[in-house]
Structure formats: C-alpha cells, structure tokens
Amino acid sequence: MIRAVAFAVPGNLDTPTGGYAYDKRILAELRALGWHVDVVDLGSDFPRPSAPSLRQAGERVAALDAANPIVIDGLAFGVMDEAAARLGASRKLVALVHHPLAYESGISPGDAERFRVSERAALAHVRHVVVTSPATGRLLQNEYAVKAERITVVKPGNERIAAAPRADQGSVSLLAVGSLVPRKGYDVLIAALAPLRDLPWTLAVAGDATRDPATTEKLKSDIVSHGLSNRVVLLGAVPDERLAALYGEAHAFVLASRFEGYGMAYAEAIAHGLPVIATRTGAVPETVPPEAALFVEPDDAAGLSDALRRLIEDRALRARLSAAACNAARNLPTWRESGELFSRVLEAVS
C-alpha cells in the first residue's frame, strides 16, 4: 500500500531559515522511508496573509485527499483557524509548530494576542501536533490547551561530524547563525561586543538579511557606530557547504536569541564541537547542555559582554566547553531518527 502525505508550507521551501530547513530534511527522510509526499505552497505572505491569500490557502487544503494526513507548517496554520474549524472533522490535519507565532520578537502586543487567539483556536481542530522541542510542547499544553497525548516531539536531526582540530592562536573567530530578525538579538550582540575592542576577536554572521530590511539596516548602523566594521562581517544567507565550513573554522558560537522553539543553529554548533554562548530562553537550555555553554539572560548586553570576555580571554575554558560539546553531540538525534519518528506520527494519524 502506498503511504501518502500532503505537506502544506507557506512559500518557498528553499527559504534560508531553520524552520524551512527542518521541513526540507523531514520531507527527504519521509520520501526515503517510502512516503509519497505532495508539497503544497500556501502562499508567501504568512503569517500576515491578505484575505484572498488566506482564502486560497484554505481552498488548497480543502482540495487535498481526505484519506491522507495533511501536515501544515505552523507559520501558516497559526492564522488558519477558520479553515481548521471547517476542515478539522473531515481532514486528518497535523500541525507542525516550530514555535508559537505570538512568541516572535518585534511584534506589537495586539498582534501577539491576535496570533495567540487564532493559533489556539486552530490547534483545537487537529488530529495531532508535532513540535520540535519539549519546551514548545509544554508551552502548547500550558497556554494553548493542547493535551499532552496529542503532542509528539520530533527534534531536528544532525549530521554525525568528526570535529576537526582548530588552530586556537591569536584572534578568536566567533560565529553567529540566524536570519537578521529581532528575535535573534543581533542588536544585543553588537552592544555586548562594543566594549571588547581591546581583545582579539572577529565575528561572522551567517543569516538571511532580506526578511526584515529595517532590522538589517539598524544592525549595519550599529556596527558602524560602535566602530566594529573591521571586526564584524555580515555574510547573508550562505549555502550549506559554506555554512559547514564556517562552523569548522570558528572557535566559538554565540547568539543572543530572545526566544527559540528549538535552536537548530545551536545544535549544529554542538555537533561541530564548538563552545557556545547562549541565552536562557525557550528551548535553548534543553538544546544546549550546560557543560558546553555559558548562559546569559535575553536582552542582557552587559552579561553577554562579560561571558564573551571570559571566553575570548580563556583558551582553557574554550577547550573545556568544546570537549563537552563533542561529548553531547553523540546524543543528538540523526535526521533519519527524526524522520522515522515523524513517520510513526503519520502512520498513527492514518
């Protein structure tokens, strides 16, 4: 018997974000496991679609085969509450929630509340919910009335990487990975690095610079105003091969996230044996083992600056955190393991 699933996503799967990267890899694993996967583009203007776009997205889901499970990415599903109410009884809907829409940074309190209300309503009409971390699962239970038995955690997978020895002399190469959006806290990172001009370091930032032009321009302005133009390079979105090389060349990974539903870049840093400086928010403390990282609170530029100074000045500390990261990497799931777990969810829904 042919196993078939429809995977409804907002826009282009090649969009360079962790959420889309997760979707692509899970789709590849499902196909390798024998699933026929039909990818349905719901439109590119989510999570703030126009009324016609939202109507068309609902019509595309309604046109899908009712016999097969339909996975809808949360970036779109969180505002498709009316379509979910119409189709929930007749379609095998599965919501894939990377993180609730209301937890995006840089949105107004009114928008956050509207997202919270619509996503809670939409989730009431699905057969099952897949989340990418236990923290997000608990959040949906506590704030979105999703029962625990309707939630499965399918963490992002990782490649098994043999971390190469790094020349750790002279300047410390810092790496940050993530789209240039308010939630990633790059403004805090630059403010934290500004007092450290007396130390030998550089920062490479790999992440899509087109998603939020205002944030990108403000970040460029901050870099210039703090006199860091010769220290910080914004690389934009980079191909997978280049990103792997950046992880391999770096001495440490740092990100000042204000919230993460999982934090794929953090996990990839661990997989490459990098010491990490991370924020204590969302799923990050579950993704990054404490023995491999220095943790600070979100939006604490002074605390982040102190942690960066410690890491840059102390080679022994970097070596100790790196060794712990290499040990922790052995416990990260592979993409095949994540795909098999996702497959079991679909089989149960079928």
Sequence and secondary structure as in RCSB ss.txt:
>XXXX:A:sequence
MIRAVAFAVPGNLDTPTGGYAYDKRILAELRALGWHVDVVDLGSDFPRPSAPSLRQAGERVAALDAANPIVIDGL
AFGVMDEAAARLGASRKLVALVHHPLAYESGISPGDAERFRVSERAALAHVRHVVVTSPATGRLLQNEYAVKAER
ITVVKPGNERIAAAPRADQGSVSLLAVGSLVPRKGYDVLIAALAPLRDLPWTLAVAGDATRDPATTEKLKSDIVS
HGLSNRVVLLGAVPDERLAALYGEAHAFVLASRFEGYGMAYAEAIAHGLPVIATRTGAVPETVPPEAALFVEPDD
AAGLSDALRRLIEDRALRARLSAAACNAARNLPTWRESGELFSRVLEAVS
>XXXX:A:secstr
  EEEEEEESS TTSSSHHHHHHHHHHHHHHHTTEEEEEEE  SSTTS  HHHHHHHHHHHHTS TTSEEEEEHH
HHTT HHHHHHHTTTSEEEEEESS GGG TT  HHHHHHHHHHHHHHHTT SEEEESSHHHHHHHHHHH   GGG
EEE    B          SSSEEEEEES SSGGG HHHHHHHHGGGTTS EEEEEES SSS HHHHHHHHHHHHH
TT TTTEEEEES  HHHHHHHHHH SEEE   S  SS HHHHHHHHTT  EEEES TTHHHHS GGGEEEE TT 
HHHHHHHHHHHHH HHHHHHHHHHHHHHHTTS BHHHHHHHHHHHHHHH 
